[in-house]
């Protein structure tokens, strides 16, 4: 019965290439829960072992910075893999790519758990990054296979409600496992996590890209498709804006070990005091995203929300610098930004994938690359610069929102002509 429920929710009919028919079945909570779970592994694996960095450093006889570099290794390879895994799913199908990625991730997690030197640990985190991207990237293509316009934005918003829990809960779960067992337990947990995703995908997700509609897999075809993507100004400005939006919000997760312990003056198992408030505001924003986009118009809603995010970041910077707020007041600015980010991202994701109806996997890959790049920039560039200063975190958050505004204005200026070239009407109309 469960099989039938998910099949009926996710089954793709041939006529779904027609935008009007793709709106026939409204997104459901069951759809969102399943897709959100499948897409959650990559972000969860980023933060789950962060509370154990000090323990890993002690066990391997290296510095904290050396262990922090493992996060950069993971994110860099995740970003590179994100560029290609969606295009591979355009040729091989959505379902096989997700399952293969999860199985390889399980092997990499076992290797990381057994690592005794930092070099071996780097290698297995490298492999984890290459394989973890499958779930998050391919689910974006699955959504766009099934829904269009506000329907796709609504599904993205529902997925975001489940997805938001993953990166925020990761350090909490990781901290609990490390305190009760050891840092190795985090990677054992990831093995189980990936195995369940592979099982659920095999059992409950039908293929949403029929064989007849798959792209030929070849180097020249791949290069041609990517050239189209990288030279589309509306698309590239849109995905860059989406990535910068994520960069400003994820900064606090990337710097969680510093922010919780040095700025909030809490312990290694107290990450929930940072992550739970951010989860709550993200859930509220995701709930209203598609509703407000429909009520006020997606473009108008996005511009108003981006302005709100800039103001929230600027006010938070001023308050942190001049008033020296402590916990919990110090979280007001990040919470407001998280609310705005959760409003923006589902609509941005749907609009950015409108430009390539025949290459949604490729478009999703490029979009995810910029998201992961935003996380990498936060980890490698911003966190070392802002460590120990709450006002610096807020300043980077506000600066990120300014970048979002500038890039989104460029995207919207080019959108009509870009859609006209594909022969599509405005899906968000």
C-alpha positions as CSV (number, residue, x, y, z in Angstrom):
1,X,0.0,0.0,0.0
2,X,2.9,2.3,0.8
3,X,4.4,1.4,-2.5
4,X,1.2,2.5,-4.3
5,X,0.9,5.7,-2.4
6,X,4.4,6.9,-3.4
7,X,4.1,5.6,-6.9
8,X,0.9,7.5,-7.5
9,X,2.4,10.6,-6.0
10,X,5.6,10.5,-8.1
11,X,4.7,8.6,-11.3
12,X,5.6,10.6,-14.4
13,X,3.4,10.3,-17.4
14,X,4.6,11.0,-20.9
15,X,2.4,14.1,-21.3
16,X,4.2,15.8,-18.4
17,X,6.4,17.5,-20.9
18,X,3.4,19.8,-21.5
19,X,3.6,22.5,-18.9
20,X,-0.2,22.6,-18.4
21,X,-0.4,18.9,-17.6
22,X,2.6,19.0,-15.2
23,X,0.4,21.1,-13.0
24,X,-2.4,18.5,-12.9
25,X,-1.3,16.8,-9.6
26,X,-0.6,19.2,-6.7
27,X,2.5,18.6,-4.6
28,X,1.8,16.6,-1.4
29,X,3.5,16.3,2.0
30,X,4.4,12.6,1.1
31,X,6.2,13.7,-2.0
32,X,8.1,16.4,-0.1
33,X,9.0,14.2,2.8
34,X,10.5,11.5,0.5
35,X,12.4,13.9,-1.8
36,X,13.5,16.0,1.2
37,X,15.0,12.9,2.9
38,X,16.8,11.8,-0.3
39,X,18.3,15.3,-0.8
40,X,19.4,15.7,2.8
41,X,22.4,13.5,3.1
42,X,25.0,15.8,1.5
43,X,24.3,18.8,3.8
44,X,24.0,16.5,6.8
45,X,27.4,15.0,6.2
46,X,28.9,18.5,6.1
47,X,28.1,19.4,9.7
48,X,27.6,16.0,11.5
49,X,31.3,15.6,12.4
50,X,32.0,19.3,13.1
51,X,31.6,18.9,16.9
52,X,34.3,16.1,16.7
53,X,37.0,18.2,15.0
54,X,38.9,18.6,18.3
55,X,38.7,14.9,19.0
56,X,39.8,13.9,15.4
57,X,42.8,16.3,15.7
58,X,43.8,14.8,19.0
59,X,43.5,11.2,17.7
60,X,45.5,11.9,14.5
61,X,48.0,14.2,16.1
62,X,47.3,17.2,13.9
63,X,46.0,20.7,14.4
64,X,42.3,21.8,14.4
65,X,43.0,23.8,11.2
66,X,44.2,20.6,9.5
67,X,40.9,18.8,10.4
68,X,38.9,21.9,9.3
69,X,40.6,21.5,5.9
70,X,38.8,18.1,5.6
71,X,35.5,20.1,5.4
72,X,36.9,22.2,2.5
73,X,38.0,19.0,0.7
74,X,34.5,17.6,1.1
75,X,32.8,20.7,-0.1
76,X,35.2,21.3,-3.1
77,X,34.7,17.8,-4.4
78,X,30.9,18.0,-3.7
79,X,30.8,21.2,-5.8
80,X,32.7,19.6,-8.7
81,X,30.5,16.5,-8.6
82,X,27.4,18.7,-8.5
83,X,28.4,20.1,-11.9
84,X,28.2,16.7,-13.6
85,X,25.9,14.4,-11.7
86,X,22.7,16.0,-13.0
87,X,23.8,15.8,-16.6
88,X,24.6,12.1,-16.0
89,X,21.1,11.6,-14.8
90,X,19.8,13.3,-18.1
91,X,21.4,10.3,-19.9
92,X,21.2,7.4,-17.4
93,X,18.0,8.3,-15.6
94,X,17.3,9.8,-12.2
95,X,16.9,6.7,-10.1
96,X,20.0,4.7,-11.0
97,X,22.2,7.8,-10.3
98,X,20.8,8.4,-6.8
99,X,21.2,4.7,-5.8
100,X,24.7,4.4,-7.2
101,X,25.7,7.6,-5.4
102,X,24.4,6.4,-2.0
103,X,26.1,3.0,-2.3
104,X,29.5,4.6,-3.0
105,X,28.9,7.0,-0.2
106,X,28.5,4.1,2.2
107,X,31.9,2.8,1.2
108,X,33.5,6.2,1.7
109,X,31.9,6.6,5.1
110,X,33.3,3.2,6.2
111,X,36.8,4.3,5.0
112,X,36.5,7.6,6.9
113,X,35.4,5.8,10.1
114,X,38.5,3.5,9.9
115,X,41.0,6.3,9.0
116,X,44.0,6.6,11.3
117,X,45.9,9.4,9.5
118,X,44.7,12.8,8.3
119,X,45.8,12.0,4.7
120,X,43.6,8.9,4.6
121,X,40.8,10.9,6.2
122,X,41.1,13.5,3.5
123,X,40.9,10.8,0.8
124,X,37.7,9.3,2.1
125,X,36.1,12.8,2.6
126,X,37.1,13.4,-1.0
127,X,35.2,10.3,-2.1
128,X,32.2,11.3,0.1
129,X,32.0,14.6,-1.6
130,X,32.0,13.1,-5.0
131,X,29.1,10.8,-4.3
132,X,26.9,12.8,-1.8
133,X,25.8,15.3,-4.5
134,X,23.6,12.7,-6.3
135,X,20.7,13.0,-3.9
136,X,20.5,16.8,-3.7
137,X,21.1,17.5,-7.4
138,X,18.9,14.8,-9.0
139,X,15.9,15.5,-6.7
140,X,15.8,19.1,-8.1
141,X,15.5,17.6,-11.6
142,X,12.8,15.2,-10.4
143,X,10.8,18.1,-9.0
144,X,11.0,20.0,-12.3
145,X,10.2,16.7,-14.2
146,X,6.9,16.6,-12.4
147,X,5.9,20.2,-11.7
148,X,6.2,23.7,-13.3
149,X,5.8,27.3,-12.2
150,X,4.3,27.8,-8.8
151,X,3.7,24.1,-8.5
152,X,7.5,23.5,-8.6
153,X,8.0,26.4,-6.2
154,X,5.5,24.9,-3.8
155,X,7.2,21.5,-3.9
156,X,10.6,23.1,-3.4
157,X,9.2,25.0,-0.4
158,X,7.7,21.7,1.1
159,X,11.0,19.9,0.5
160,X,12.8,22.8,2.1
161,X,10.8,22.4,5.3
162,X,12.1,18.8,5.6
163,X,15.5,19.7,4.2
164,X,16.1,22.5,6.7
165,X,16.1,20.1,9.6
166,X,19.1,18.1,8.2
167,X,22.0,20.6,8.2
168,X,20.7,22.1,11.4
169,X,20.3,18.8,13.3
170,X,23.6,17.4,12.0
171,X,25.9,19.0,14.6
172,X,23.3,18.2,17.3
173,X,23.2,14.5,16.3
174,X,26.9,14.5,15.7
175,X,27.7,16.0,19.1
176,X,25.5,13.5,20.9
177,X,27.2,10.6,19.2
178,X,30.6,11.9,19.9
179,X,29.9,12.6,23.6
180,X,28.4,9.1,24.1
181,X,30.7,7.1,21.8
182,X,33.4,8.7,19.6
183,X,33.8,10.6,16.4
184,X,33.9,7.3,14.5
185,X,30.2,6.8,15.4
186,X,29.2,9.8,13.2
187,X,30.5,7.9,10.1
188,X,28.7,4.7,11.1
189,X,25.5,6.7,11.4
190,X,26.2,8.1,7.9
191,X,26.5,4.6,6.5
192,X,23.0,3.7,7.8
193,X,21.6,7.0,6.6
194,X,22.9,6.5,3.0
195,X,21.7,2.9,3.1
196,X,18.2,3.9,4.0
197,X,18.1,6.5,1.2
198,X,19.2,3.9,-1.3
199,X,16.5,1.5,-0.1
200,X,13.8,4.1,-0.2
201,X,14.8,5.2,-3.7
202,X,14.8,1.7,-5.0
203,X,11.5,0.9,-3.5
204,X,9.4,4.1,-3.6
205,X,10.8,6.3,-6.4
206,X,9.7,5.5,-9.9
207,X,11.8,6.7,-12.8
208,X,10.7,10.3,-13.8
209,X,12.8,10.5,-17.0
210,X,11.6,7.8,-19.5
211,X,14.3,6.2,-21.6
212,X,12.9,7.8,-24.8
213,X,13.5,11.3,-23.4
214,X,17.1,10.8,-22.2
215,X,20.0,12.7,-23.7
216,X,22.7,10.9,-25.6
217,X,25.7,10.5,-23.4
218,X,28.8,11.8,-25.1
219,X,31.6,14.3,-24.5
220,X,30.6,16.6,-27.3
221,X,27.0,16.6,-26.4
222,X,27.9,17.3,-22.8
223,X,30.1,20.2,-23.7
224,X,27.5,21.7,-26.0
225,X,24.8,21.5,-23.2
226,X,27.1,23.1,-20.7
227,X,28.1,25.8,-23.1
228,X,24.4,26.7,-23.5
229,X,24.1,26.8,-19.7
230,X,27.2,28.9,-19.0
231,X,26.4,31.4,-21.7
232,X,22.8,32.0,-20.6
233,X,23.1,35.3,-18.7
234,X,19.6,35.1,-17.0
235,X,20.3,31.6,-15.8
236,X,23.9,32.2,-14.6
237,X,23.0,35.4,-12.7
238,X,20.0,33.6,-11.2
239,X,22.0,30.6,-9.9
240,X,24.7,32.9,-8.7
241,X,22.1,34.9,-6.8
242,X,20.7,31.7,-5.3
243,X,24.2,30.6,-4.2
244,X,24.9,33.9,-2.6
245,X,21.6,33.8,-0.8
246,X,22.6,30.4,0.7
247,X,26.1,31.6,1.5
248,X,24.8,34.3,3.8
249,X,22.6,31.9,5.7
250,X,24.9,28.9,5.9
251,X,27.8,31.0,7.4
252,X,26.5,30.3,10.9
253,X,26.5,26.5,10.3
254,X,29.9,26.6,8.6
255,X,31.3,28.5,11.6
256,X,29.2,26.7,14.2
257,X,32.1,25.4,16.2
258,X,33.4,28.9,16.6
259,X,30.0,30.6,17.0
260,X,28.6,28.3,19.6
261,X,31.7,27.8,21.7
262,X,33.6,31.1,21.5
263,X,30.7,33.6,20.8
264,X,27.7,32.1,22.5
265,X,30.0,30.6,25.2
266,X,28.3,27.2,25.2
267,X,29.6,23.6,25.1
268,X,30.2,21.0,22.4
269,X,26.8,19.4,22.9
270,X,24.9,22.7,23.0
271,X,24.7,23.2,19.2
272,X,20.9,23.0,19.4
273,X,20.8,26.5,21.0
274,X,22.0,27.8,17.6
275,X,20.5,25.4,15.2
276,X,17.0,25.0,16.5
277,X,16.0,28.7,16.3
278,X,17.4,28.7,12.7
279,X,15.4,25.6,11.9
280,X,12.2,27.2,13.2
281,X,12.5,30.4,11.2
282,X,13.4,28.4,8.1
283,X,10.4,26.2,8.4
284,X,8.1,29.2,8.8
285,X,9.6,30.9,5.7
286,X,9.4,27.7,3.6
287,X,5.7,27.3,4.6
288,X,4.9,30.8,3.3
289,X,7.2,30.9,0.2
290,X,4.9,29.6,-2.5
291,X,1.8,31.2,-0.8
292,X,3.2,34.7,-0.8
293,X,4.7,34.2,-4.3
294,X,1.2,33.4,-5.5
295,X,-0.4,36.2,-3.5
296,X,2.0,39.0,-4.3
297,X,3.7,37.8,-7.5
298,X,7.1,35.9,-7.4
299,X,9.3,38.8,-8.6
300,X,7.7,41.4,-6.3
301,X,7.9,39.0,-3.3
302,X,11.6,38.2,-4.0
303,X,12.7,41.8,-4.3
304,X,10.9,42.8,-1.0
305,X,12.3,39.8,0.8
306,X,15.9,40.5,-0.4
307,X,15.6,44.1,0.8
308,X,14.4,42.7,4.2
309,X,17.4,40.4,4.4
310,X,19.8,43.3,3.7
311,X,18.1,45.4,6.4
312,X,18.2,42.5,8.9
313,X,21.9,41.9,8.3
314,X,22.8,45.6,8.6
315,X,20.8,46.1,11.8
316,X,22.3,43.0,13.3
317,X,25.8,44.2,12.4
318,X,25.2,47.5,14.1
319,X,23.6,45.9,17.2
320,X,26.4,43.3,17.6
321,X,29.1,45.9,17.2
322,X,27.7,48.7,19.4
323,X,25.6,46.8,22.0
324,X,27.6,43.6,22.2
325,X,24.5,41.5,22.5
326,X,24.9,38.0,23.9
327,X,22.8,34.9,23.6
328,X,19.8,34.8,22.8
329,X,19.5,38.3,21.4
330,X,22.6,37.6,19.2
331,X,20.4,35.2,17.1
332,X,17.8,37.7,16.1
333,X,19.6,38.8,12.9
334,X,20.5,35.3,11.7
335,X,16.9,34.1,12.4
336,X,15.5,37.0,10.3
337,X,17.9,36.2,7.5
338,X,17.0,32.5,7.6
339,X,13.3,33.4,7.3
340,X,14.0,35.5,4.2
341,X,16.3,32.9,2.7
342,X,13.6,30.3,3.1
343,X,11.1,32.5,1.3
344,X,13.5,33.2,-1.6
345,X,15.1,29.9,-2.4
346,X,12.1,27.7,-3.4
347,X,11.0,30.4,-5.9
348,X,14.5,31.1,-7.2
349,X,15.2,27.3,-7.7
350,X,12.0,26.9,-9.8
351,X,12.6,30.0,-11.9
352,X,16.2,29.1,-12.6
353,X,15.3,25.7,-14.0
354,X,12.8,27.2,-16.4
355,X,15.4,28.0,-19.1
356,X,16.3,24.4,-20.0
357,X,13.3,22.1,-20.3
358,X,15.3,19.4,-22.1
359,X,18.4,19.6,-19.7
360,X,16.9,19.9,-16.2
361,X,19.6,17.7,-14.8
362,X,22.4,19.8,-16.2
363,X,20.7,23.0,-15.0
364,X,20.2,21.5,-11.5
365,X,23.9,20.5,-11.5
366,X,25.0,24.1,-12.2
367,X,22.6,25.5,-9.7
368,X,23.8,23.1,-7.0
369,X,27.4,23.9,-7.9
370,X,26.8,27.5,-6.9
371,X,25.1,26.5,-3.7
372,X,28.0,24.3,-2.7
373,X,30.4,27.0,-3.8
374,X,28.7,29.4,-1.5
375,X,29.2,26.9,1.4
376,X,32.8,26.5,0.4
377,X,33.4,30.2,0.3
378,X,31.8,30.5,3.8
379,X,34.0,27.7,5.1
380,X,37.3,28.6,3.5
381,X,37.1,32.4,3.3
382,X,34.5,34.0,5.5
383,X,34.8,31.8,8.7
384,X,38.5,32.4,9.2
385,X,37.9,36.2,8.7
386,X,34.9,36.4,11.1
387,X,35.9,34.0,13.9
388,X,35.3,35.3,17.3
389,X,33.3,38.4,16.3
390,X,29.5,38.3,16.1
391,X,29.3,41.6,14.2
392,X,31.6,40.3,11.4
393,X,29.2,37.3,10.9
394,X,26.3,39.8,10.5
395,X,28.3,42.0,8.1
396,X,29.0,39.1,5.8
397,X,25.4,38.0,6.0
398,X,24.3,41.5,4.9
399,X,26.9,41.7,2.2
400,X,25.7,38.4,0.8
401,X,22.1,39.8,0.5
402,X,23.5,42.8,-1.4
403,X,25.1,40.4,-3.9
404,X,21.8,38.6,-4.2
405,X,20.0,41.8,-5.1
406,X,22.5,42.8,-7.7
407,X,22.6,39.4,-9.4
408,X,18.9,38.8,-9.3
409,X,18.3,42.2,-11.0
410,X,20.5,41.1,-13.8
411,X,18.7,37.8,-14.1
412,X,15.3,39.4,-14.2
413,X,16.4,41.9,-16.8
414,X,17.4,39.1,-19.2
415,X,14.6,36.6,-18.3
416,X,12.1,37.5,-21.0
417,X,14.5,37.2,-23.8
418,X,16.0,34.0,-22.4
419,X,12.6,32.3,-22.2
420,X,11.7,33.5,-25.6
421,X,14.7,31.7,-27.0
422,X,13.4,28.4,-25.6
423,X,9.9,29.1,-27.0
424,X,8.4,29.1,-23.5
425,X,5.9,31.4,-21.9
426,X,6.5,32.7,-18.4
427,X,5.8,29.6,-16.2
428,X,5.4,31.8,-13.1
429,X,2.6,33.8,-14.7
